[in-house]
Amino acid sequence: MKLSQNVFLLDKVQGEGPILEDEQKIVDKIYNAVMRQALAPSTKLNEATICKSFGVGRMKARRALLLLASQGIVELRSNRGAFVASPTPSEADEIFEARMHIEPSLTQQVAEKIDEKGLALLSDHIVREQNARLAENRQDIIRLSGEFHVLMASVSGNGFLTRTLRELVTRTSLIVAMFGAGRASCCREDEHENILEAIKNKNTNLAADLTRAHLENIRLDLDFTRSHDIKPDLVSILQNE
């Protein structure tokens, strides 16, 4: 089951009733494409293309885009349509500031209260990250690196924080897609493992410190002078994601 199905399923879209299965599928595919940086910031999400790719009508495509927009993944521009969000350097600073306030404290709480099931979930995720690195699968490395942070919130048992972290991590993926270079394509190799080791040892202060340093490293690896020119085949991405 995909992460978004585990920790992010809104019951309503703009008061128009429960989100339907095919609408959730659109949300999942676009979310995962953003997480692995297959969809660049400012990519136009053409309604007709979405309808063709998923075999749905325009209303379902619009509802899915509204849900994505409510989480900051998509921007709805008047008279122009829907686009993958394109954060500015100022917005990037705000995103990292928010994560700095939330994640060290969250990791500290997880280290205090995590149970065996939670440890097993985090350990399994680390193994998946390691396997992706061994296979040199860049797309999986990027996706799993981001999902580690959302999973950390999920094992805390706080649904609101989980939804908040999911939005922040997705926005961070957009920021990295725009401004990342080299190591900034994903989290540094051993930092998640070190955080997990501190959690296993119930070393709450170290877990918080490592998380803070980890976020600082991601931020420092960004290059706000970098430009990009990615023109993905939207149909291929949505059908094969």
N, C-alpha and C positions, 0 to 999 in steps of 0.2 A: 504494500500500500504506500502511495506517495505521501511525503511529509505534509503537503498541504491538505490532504484528506485526513490526516491524523490531528492536526493542530489548527486548522483554519477552514471552518465551514460556517459561514454566516447564514442565519436562518431566513433573513429577509433581505431583499434588495429594493431600496427606496420604497418600502411599504407595499410592494407589489406581490407579496406572497413568497413562499419558500423557493429557494433556488433549485432548479431542476438538474437532473443528472447530466444532461448534455451541456447545460450551462456551466456546471462545475468542471466538466471536462475541458471546456475552453479556458476557464480560469487556470486550471492546473497546467495546461500545456504552455500558455503564455508565461505563467509564473516560472515554470521550470526552464523555459528558454531564456528568460531574463537572468535567472540564477546562474546558468552556465555561460552567460554572456553571448549567446547565439543571436539575440536580438539587441542591437545597439540602441543607445538613447536616441530619441527623435525618430525612430522607425515608425512609419505610418502603418497603422493597423486597419486596413481597409475592410469595411463591413462586408462587402461583397465577397472578398477573399475568404474571410472567416466563415461566412455562410456556405461557400463552396467546399471549403476544407472539412467542415464538420457536418454538412448536410442539414443545416438548421435554417430557420427563417431569421429575418432581420431583428425581430423583437428579442429573440433569445441571444443573438450576438450583442445587441445593445445592452441587455441586462448584465451579461458577462462583463462587458467593458465598463459598465457603471460600478460593478463590484470591484474590479481592478482599480478603477479611478479612486474609489473610496479608500483604498489602501496605499495610494501614492505610486502605484506601479505604472499607471496609465494617466496621461493628461488628455482631457477633453477640451479641444480648442474650438471656439465658436466659428461656425460656418466652414470649418476645415476638417473636422473629424477627430479620431483618436490616435494618439501617438504614445510610444514608449516614453516614459518620463525622462527628462533631461535636466538633472540637478546642476546648479551653478556652484562655483567654489564656495560661495557664502552658505548655500544650503548644505554643502558637504561638511563645512565646519559645524553647522547646527546638528547634523546627524551624528557626527562623532562625539560632540559634546553630550548629546542625549545618551549615547551608548556608554560613555565614560561615567555618567551618573548612575546608570542602571546596572550594567553587567558586572562590575567588580562586587557590588553588594549582593547581586543575585548569585554569583558564584560562591561567595562566602556563605550564603544561606544554604545553597545546595551541599556544600562541604559539611555543614553542620547536621543536615537532616536526611541526606540521601540514603535510600535503602538498597538492598542487594539487586532488586530489579532495575533501579535507576542506574546503578554502577554497571550492570550487564549491558544496558542499552548504550551507555556512553562508550564502554569498552568495545562493543561490537562496531560502533560507528568509527572509532579510531582505526580498527582493523580494516574497515572498508576504505578509509582514507589512505592507509598504508598500501593496500592492494592497488588502488588507483594510481598511486605514485610509482609503484613497481611496474605497472603496465604502461606508465607514461600517458595515461588517459587524461588529457588536460581538461576536457569537459567535465568528467566526473570529479576531478580534483577541485575544480572551481565550485561545482554544485555542493559537494560534500563539505567543503570548507565552510561555506555559508550555513549549511544546515546544522553543523555542530553547535552553533550558537543558539539556534532556535530549539534544538533538542535539549540544551542545557536549561532553557526556560521551561520546556515541557516537563522534564523530570522534577522540576520544583513543585509542580502541581498547580501553579498559578496560571489560569487560563488567560487572564487579561494580559499578564506579562508575556505570555507566549505569543499572543496576537501582536502585541506591541513590538517584540523582538523580531517577529517575522517581517513586519513592515520595515523596521530599521535595517535588517539584514538585506532585504531585497533592494532597498534604496542604496545601501552600501555597494551592492553588486553593480548597480547602475553607475555609481560614482567611480568604481574601479574600472568599469568598462570604458569610461570616458577619460580617466586620468591615470589609470594604472599602467605601470611599465615594469617589466622584469618580474621580480618577486611579488609585486603587488597584484599579479593575476590571481593569487589565492593566499591563504594564510601560510606563514612560514612553517617549514616542515615539522619541527619538533615541539612547537609551542602548545598545541592542543594536548599532546601527550604529557607535557610537563604540568599543565593545568589539571588534567585528570589524575596524575600521580599525587598532586597536593590534595585533591578531593578525597582520594582513597585513604590518604594518611590523616584525614580530618584536620589538615593544617589550613585553617580558614583564612588566616592573614596572608599566607603565601599564595593561596589560590586567588585571592582578590588582587594581590600585587602582580601576579603573573598575568591575570586577565587585563589589568590596566596597561601593563607594558605591551602586551600583545596588541591591543587596540592602538596604542601609540605607534607601534611599528607599522601597522597597516596604513595609518594616516601619514607617517613620514615617508612611506614608499610611493606616495602619489606625486604626480607631476602635473600641476595645473596649467602648464604651457603646452601639454600634449594635445594633439588633434587626432581625429579618427575619421575614417571614411568607409564605413561598412555598409554594404547594400545587400542584405540577405535575401534569399529566395523565401519569402514568407510562406508560400504554400508548402514548400518542401519542409520547412521547419515545423509548421503546425501539424502536418500529416505524419511526420516521423519522430516527433519529440517523445 
